[in-house]
Amino acid sequence: MTQTPVQPGIMDIALYVSGESTLAGRDDVLKLSSNENPLGPSPAAQEAFRRAAGDLHRYPATDHAGLRAAIGQVHGLDPDRIICGVGSDEVLQFVVQAFAGPGDEVITTEHGFSMYPILARMVGAIPVTVPEDTRRVDVDAILAAVTERTRVVFIANPANPTGTMLGADELQRLVDGLPPQVLFVHDGAYTEFADGFDGGASLVDRHPNVIMTRTFSKAYGLGGLRIGWGYAARAVIDVLNRIRQPFNLSNAQMEAARAAVLDRDFTDRCIALNARMRDRMRQSLIQMGIGCDESFANFVLARFDSPQTAAAADAALRAEGILVRRVGGYGLPDALRITVGDEAAVTRVLDCLGNFMQGRAQ
């Protein structure tokens, strides 16, 4: 332990654990533990990244103007109300740094993204975890947990790791029930996979205490570059920009992201593939007797009859070189989160789980 005093909350942080990517002794590993795009990044994004290599000696633009303009063009948003970060995680960090502190409360949900309590503790705030209703965010539970010390409410929608989602009416009811001084953060990392959903943009336009965040890591296949963004009222964005480091994104990041968001044909192809394979995987799991809620993301949550069965299923998958995500740390010890891959990947997973369930029935 360092002799220099550590800020409150930091030593209470349990470090984030990412999905595994390797298995000893295997070179045919199918990684379905991190919700990555099976088609990878857009060819246009790859070419933009290669072109940017010639400018590695140049400092990047501090205002992200070109990327913000492209995001605004594609999503019909005001670029002046967009902030870009090193993944959407950095934008979420800006929020707690700017609007929460020691003794304040930050509301998260039972199976919510594990970074939310980490971010709260980072600034000395108290994470308040509320129960969900059958793996769905419970609006009433959130509203009941709000106190005079509440500063921020986080939800992921579609949710990670459950894949479930709140509709427009429930989101509106949640925002309407929050005091105006509480900032509602709508984390829309999986928005592209929820057909017809605007990611919370309409909520932002109606309410000055709402911020939506998005990422290039999922549908756009740029997880390795770490690029995200947020959209909120100008007053909120002005505050966040004051704590954003001026050179937080490189030219290569911005150019690749700009090309990716403008390549609508490639993104649409990725979304369509995910929808087909997600439906196939869910229906097949249900037919095997494995519980699986409707997912609005690029993964499914496979629920078994016990934590022991989930562990055995995970072991069977690993024996075949398939890595999925155990989610006991999210309060779901009887479940596995499985990224939706391409057709070959889905077939490989279903064959393995089919044999596993058949063996248990004998």
N, C-alpha and C positions, 0 to 999 in steps of 0.2 A: 504494500500500500504506500503510495506517495505521501511524503510528509506535508506537501502543499495541500491545503484544504480543497476538497472536491465540492463542486456545486451540488445543492440538494437534488436528489432524484437520480443522479447519474449512476451511482453504484447499485441502484435497484434495477437497472436495465439488464434484461436477459438478452444476450446477443441474438440477432436475427440469424436463422439457419436457412440457407438456400437449398434448392433441390439438388440432389446428386447428379453427377454427369458421367461418372466412370464406374466400371466394375472390374475388379482385379481379374486378369486372365482372359478378358473378353475384348475383342475388337469389333463386335457387331452390336454394340449397345444401342438400344432404342430409348432415347431420353424423352420421357413424357412427364417430367417432374417440374417443369418451369413455365408451362403454358407458352411455348415458343411457336412461331409460325412455321408449319412444316414446309412451306414454299420458300421460306427465307425472305430476304428483302427484294424490293422491286429492282429489276435491271437498271431502271433509270436512276434509282438511288445509289446503286453500286457504281455506276458510271460517274455520277456527281461526286461521290467520295473519292474516286480515283483522280478526277480532275483537280480536286481540292488539294491533293498531295503536293502540287507545285507551289502552294502558298503556305506551307507549314511554317515558314519564317515570319509570316505576317500575323500581327495581332488581329483577332476577330473584331467585327463590329460589336459595340457594346449594347446597341439597341435592338438587335435581332430583327430589324425592320423587314428584311426580305422574307424570313420565315413567318413572322407574324402576319404579313400581308397574304402569304399563300394560305395559311390556316384560315384567315378571315374570308378569303375568296371561296374556299371549298365549303366552309361551314356557315357562311352568311353571317359572320360576326364582325364586330368593330375591332380592327387590329390594335387600336389604342387601349383596348381593355383586355389585352392578352399579355401574359407574362410567360417566359420560357425558362425552363430549369433543367438541371442534370437529372433527367427522369422526372416523372411527376412527384416522386418522393421528395425532391428538393423543394418543389413548390409547396408541398404539405409541410415541410420543415419551416419554410418562410412563415406560414400561417401561425404555427405555434410560437415561433420566435417573436412575431409581431403582436399577437393578441392574447397570449397566455403567459403565466409566470408562476412563481412559488405561491402555493396555496390555492391557486385557481383550479377549476375542475374541467376536464375534457371528457366528454361522453363518447364511448365506443360501444360496440355491441358484442354479444357473447361469442360469435364465430367470426368477428370482423378481422380485417387485415392486421397482422401482428405488429406492423410498423406504427400503428396509431398510438398504443400505449408507450412504445419506445419514444416517440416524438414528444409525447406529453411529459414523460419523466426527464427528457433531455433539458427542458426548461424549468424543471422543478414543479410542474403542475401535477395534479392528481388524476390519473385515469379512472373514470367511473364506468364500469362495464355493466350493461343492462342485458337482461335475457332476450332471446329471440323466440319467435313463435314457429315451431316446426321448421327450423333452419331459415326462417325469413325474418328480416328486420321488423321489429314490433314498434310501430309508431307510438302507441300508447305508453309502452315501457320507457321510451326515450323521453317523452313529454313529462312523465311522472318523475323522472330522475333529475329534471332541471331544477337548480337552486339558484340563489343569488350569486353563487360563486362560479356558476357555469359560464364558460367563455367560448368554447368550441364544441360542435357536435360533428363527428366523423361517421359517414357511412360509405361503403363501396356498393355501387349499384350499376350493373349487376354485381353481385357479391362474390368475394373470394374468401374461402374456398367452396362455398355452397353452390354458386351459380344461379341462385334465386334472385328475384328482382321485385322492387316496388314499382307500381304503376304511377301514372301521372297524378291521379286523384289522391293517392296515399302520400306522395311526395308533397303535394300542395297542402294537405292537412298537417303534415309535419312542420313545414315552414310557417304556416299560419299560426301554429301553436307555440312557436318559439318567441321569446322576448326579442325585441329588435337589437339588443346589445349582444346577443349570442350569434356567433358566426356559424352558419351551416356549411359544411364542406361536403360536396357531392363528388366522390371519387369515381370517375367514369372510365377507368382503365380498359374496361371491356365493352364500352358503348357500341363500337362498330359491329359487334356480334349480336346485338339486340335490335332486330329489324324495326325500323321506323322511329327509333328513339333518338332524341336530340342531345342526350347526355346531361341534361339539366340546364341547357342554354336558356330556355324560356323562363325557367325559375329565376335565373340570374337577372334577366331583363326586367322581371317584375319585383324583385326584392334586393335591396342594397346590402343585405346581410348574408348573401349566398355566394359561394365561389364553387365553380366546377373545375375539376382537373381531368386531364386526358394524357395519354402516353403514345409514344411511337414504338413501344417495346412489344406490343402484342400483334394487332392486325397488320402493322407496317413492317414487322420483322426486324426492327432495329434495336433489340434489347441490348446488344453489345456496345451500342454507341451512347446509351443513356440520354434520352431526350424526352422531355414532357412539357406540358404547358397548362396554364390555368386561365380562366375567364371570369371576370367579376366586374362590379361597379368601378368606375375610374378611381374613386376615393380609396378603395381597397387595393387596387393595383398600384396606386401611387405609394401606399405604405409598404407593400411588399418589395417594390423596386428599390426602396431606400436601404434594404438589407441584402439585396441580391448583389453578389460580387460582379463587377462590370464585365469580366471576361469568363463567365461561368460556362459558356458554350464555345467550342472551337468552330472555325470556318468549315471544317470537314463535317462536323455534326450538323450544322445548320444547312449546309448545301445538300447533304444526303436526306435530311428530313424534309426539306422543301421539295425536292424531287419526288420523294415518296408520297407526300400528301397530294401532290398534283397528278400523280399517276393513278387516276381513278379506275381505269380498266383493270390494272393488276390488283388493286385493293378489292374491287368487286369480285374478282375471281377467287381471292383468298376467303372472302366472307361466304361466298356460295359453297365452296368446298367444305368449309367448317360446318355450315348448316346441314349439309347432306350427311357428313360423317358423324356429326353430333347426334342427329336423329337416329342413325343406324346404330350407333353405340348404345344409346339410351334404351332403345326398344329391345336390343339384343340382351342387355343386362337384365332388364325386367323379365324377359322370357326365361332367363336362367334362374330367376328367383332372387336376384340382387336388387336391392332398393336403389332407385335413382330418380331424384326430382327432375322436373323440367329445368334445363339449364339455358341461360341466355348469354353464356360466355363461350370461351373456346376450350372448355374442359367439362367433364362430368364428375359428380361425386358419387362414387359407388359405395353403397352402404350394405354391410354384411350383418349377420345375426349376432355377432359378438366381436370384441376387440381381438380375441384369439383367432377367429376366422379371418378377420382382416389381415392380421399378421401372417397367417398361413398363405393367404392369397398373394400378399406382397412377396413372400418368399418364393412362391411358384412363378411369379412374373420375373423376379430377379434371376431365377434359375434358367429362364429363357432369354436373359439379356435385356429385360424390359424394366426401366426405372420409372416408377410413379411416385406420388408424394403421399407419405403418411401424414395425417393431419390430427394426430392426438393432441398436439400442442394448441390446436384451435378448438379443443373441446369435442373432438369427433374421433375418438379412439377406434370406433368400429367402421371407419370409412377410409377409402383411398381416393385421392384426387387424381384423375387421369386426363392429361392433355389430349385433345382431339387432334390426331395426326392426319396424314393422307390415307388413302384407301388401303395401302399395304400395311401401314402401321396399325390401323384399326383392325384389320383382319388378324394380324399377329396377336394383338391384345385379346380379341374375342376368342380366338382359338385356344389360347392359353387358359383364360378364365373358364371357358366352356369345359375344357378337360378337367380343370380343378373342381368345378362344381359337380361334374359327373362323378368324379372320384369320391367326393364326399357323400354322394347319394347312394353309393354302392355298399 
